[in-house]
């Protein structure tokens, strides 16, 4: 009798512990059977064994397949975070008939395949994907637990994301270029994030009807990421200012250099003709980047010097070896010969840093002069551009000390992206600031930003100095072979911690302006220059 009661008690304990925690059951059974070191209260340490990895993943997968979110979450090391997402898998994403097939474990990491059916409002479709998890030792419990990450549920999920199946938040769109050609991510890979943004913002205005989709809903409020379409919506046609031919050239050009971005636009209107990025992520650095533009900034600095009467294109701008500004020494590129008789045009086309640093100390310039020039003449840094998608319109803060001098040559606290510098070039050669835009403002009644623009004499001098730079200066090699009315400005921006400078280049050919940046691409003419030249050649 005593033996029977003991067996019943052991069986009861085993049943309860397996139901709540697989490893706990294993530990008690081991202790009562005389294995291990002998007590039920023992807490294990060290990496999980192969058996523990197998038992934990089997229990976790079984509960997940059955839609038992709380139970599945109990096999993780963050039950509070895991349970809502596992609950949403069934309740919000409407995933049923779940089958999870584990692969061969590599240590404590287990790959697996998830097969399920998405079923919503009478429509269903299968889905299949792969992911992986890692089993770790619980810090306080000593149990073998799934190391919780959102990617356990789906490999594209990150912190705060969830899965939802519902009628699309925005109807699909058929984005078309300025001549009606359809723009797709398959043909123009750089436009993927742009098209997603256009759909989220303008889907309801384009006249389409929504479909039904399984999507990732992001915690940061960005556009949903579609994973599976259950029912196609009817796309609405969305006009853009893009030019399919220029866009194709831009796509080809940026592929030549990693981490590069480009924007091309029409100076006479501000219409964006191309936006391209070659990056590992989906960030639209061409429109949203915030980095130092290097010597391309000298276009704005030269305009400030001319507008304030400090010098002119043919006026003095000596180029010494070094220039000291409030205890900081500025130098030129290695190998640049000093020229005490240089004009502003000479120092501009050679990109002499010291000439510009010395001139910003002249009366009547102040700490705020460069900021005012950027904002009032070039329309930058006022956070009021409405391009049709998310964009950053530059930053040229009023600063004192060494950063004032650094800002004059595109370093310090100045931040730009290729969209900004393409616009700077357009303003410089036309004298008129026309806010860049990718979606016609008539579509949603947007009021575009305005600025004073440049005096005709200043614009004429800037354009001529850019012509000289493209034919005789630092941009000549990249622009070689281009016909017509051409001009350019090179730049290289030093970034702390990087072995090479960021390469910058902006230029024009006729009524086409383009600017590009290639991270750690070296001098302006080395990487960004060929990118811009290729687009000007194709579209000019």
Buried (B, 14 or more C-beta within 10 A) or exposed (E): EEEEEEEEEBEEBBEEBBEEBBBBBBBBBBBBEEEBEEEBEBEBEEEBEEEBBBBBBBBBBBBBBEBBBEBBBBBBBEBEBBBBBBBBBBBBBBBEEBEBEBEEBEEBEBBBEBEBBBBBEEBEBEBEBEBBBBBBBBEEBBBBBBBBBBBBBBEBBEEEBBBBBBBBBBBBBBBBBBEEBEBEBEEBBBBBBBBBBBBBBBBBBBEBBBBBBBBBBBEEEBBBBBBBBBBEBEBBEBBBBBBBBBBBBBBBBBBBBBBBBBBBBBBBBBBBBBBBBBBEEEEBBBBBBEBBBBBBBBBBBBBBBBBBEBBBBEBBBBBBEEBBBEEEEBEBBEEBEBBEEBBBBBBBBBBBBBBBBBBBEEEEBBBBBBBBBBBBBBBBBBEBBBBBBEBBBBBBBBBEEBBBBBBBBBBBBBBBBBBBBBBBBBBBBBBBBBBBBBBBBEBEEBEBBEBEBBBEEBBBBBBBBBBBBBBEBBBBEBBEEBEEBBBBBBBBBEBEEEEBBBBBBBBBBBBBBBBBBBBBBBBBBBBBBBBBBBBBBBBB
